[in-house]
């Protein structure tokens, strides 16, 4: 055989033995081996950086599942409406993607009567709500992948409203108020805000809001103390601030969700409570009921206040390098 090049002719090889493969021995010589005795190197193909390696069947299955689960999981974009009274039967429109005709829906604490498939982007659900108030998880299963979305459906004993663009007034700078139930910054590093609505004197209510990072400054939420609070309840009688709440996040020190009132009562920021730490995604609830004020984070009671503030109040928002979404006002029936 000519060894001056790296090619060999078929005629140079034995051809009368089936299921053989050429391999190189320890001396660099070509020899025939049984193809059934060839084994791939043992390594984790999904965590290997050397080129020229192939996935075995198990690793290929893992990779396929990772790609499939990421690409085809049902996505929940919005529920319309996303709040109900306890113990009522009604319809919900769920919009999103990767829905199928066999998609099922489960909502924590509620009874699903039936599901109607409209398209891969919309399904309709008829439900009967339970007796308990709260914010509940929604699980969607498209008969391929099941995914749970936390705190998506509000059950409250009262009338619920959310701010729309036309309901805001007294804008400070140019906040983004185009999305129902949200107020967002439109510029990096500038405090922006607006007034929403008047709370009648002695009315029982809850204000619910969720903190989000701003794309203008991801990873950093403004320390809302310097803006006077994220949510401010202002006396319409003398324009003084009676109650103020903050989504606070500052990368150097941490953050918290915190509520104060004009009598000096503070919910505190003790690390033992759920209010402590980065506020991103946390649901804050401020409640006045029978003159008693309470503050919740993710439906957990943080503090009950002793002072009674029953006068008429204006709801004001201030944001800086942050977004406040999921804003709801609940006029409590009792």
Secondary structure, DSSP 8 states (H G I E B T S, - for coil): ---SSS---GGGS--S-SSEEEEE-TTS-EEEEEGGG-------GGG--STT----HHHHHHHHHHHHHHHHS-EEEEEES-EE-SS-EEEEEEEEE---TT-EEEETTSEEEEEEEEETTEEEEEEE--S--EEEEEEEE-SS-EEEEEEEEEE-SEEEE---GGG-EEEES--B--STT-EE-SSTT--EEEEEEEE-TT--EEEEEEEEE-TTSTT---BGGGGT-SEEEEETTT--EEEEEEEEEETTTEEEEEEEETTS-B----TTSTTBS--TT-EEEEEEETTEEEEEETTEEEEE-S----S-EEEEEEESSEEEEEEEEEEE--
